[in-house]
Amino acid sequence: MSGIIFIIFTLSAALIIGMLYNFLALQRFLVYPSRKILKERVKVLGGGGVLFFVIGMFLKSLQ
């Protein structure tokens, strides 16, 4: 069970790092892909990261 929890937390961290990378790309002057796509990626990656973090915390509390 602890291996699954570790994988969930690792996935959560990877998604949050991806969100931060896209957020920083959004701050640049000339960006490709467009700002609309980057905003969408930030929302999806951030939401997924938070969701997996909450699931990991829930599973950790059950252990």
FENDAJO-V147012 format. One record per pair of residues at least 24 apart in sequence whose C-alpha atoms are under 7 Angstrom apart, sorted by the first residue. I is the first residue (numbers start at 1). GAP is how many residues later the second one is. D is the distance in Angstrom with one decimal. If there is no record, write none. Layout:
# FENDAJO-V147012
I;GAP;D, I;GAP;D
This chain:
# FENDAJO-V147012
5;51;5.7, 5;54;6.8, 5;55;6.9, 8;44;6.1, 8;48;5.8, 9;43;6.9, 9;44;6.0, 9;47;6.0, 12;37;4.3, 12;38;6.9, 12;40;5.2, 12;41;5.5, 13;36;6.7, 15;30;5.3, 15;31;6.7, 15;33;6.7, 15;34;4.9, 16;29;6.4, 16;30;5.7, 16;33;5.3, 18;27;6.6, 19;26;5.2, 19;27;5.6
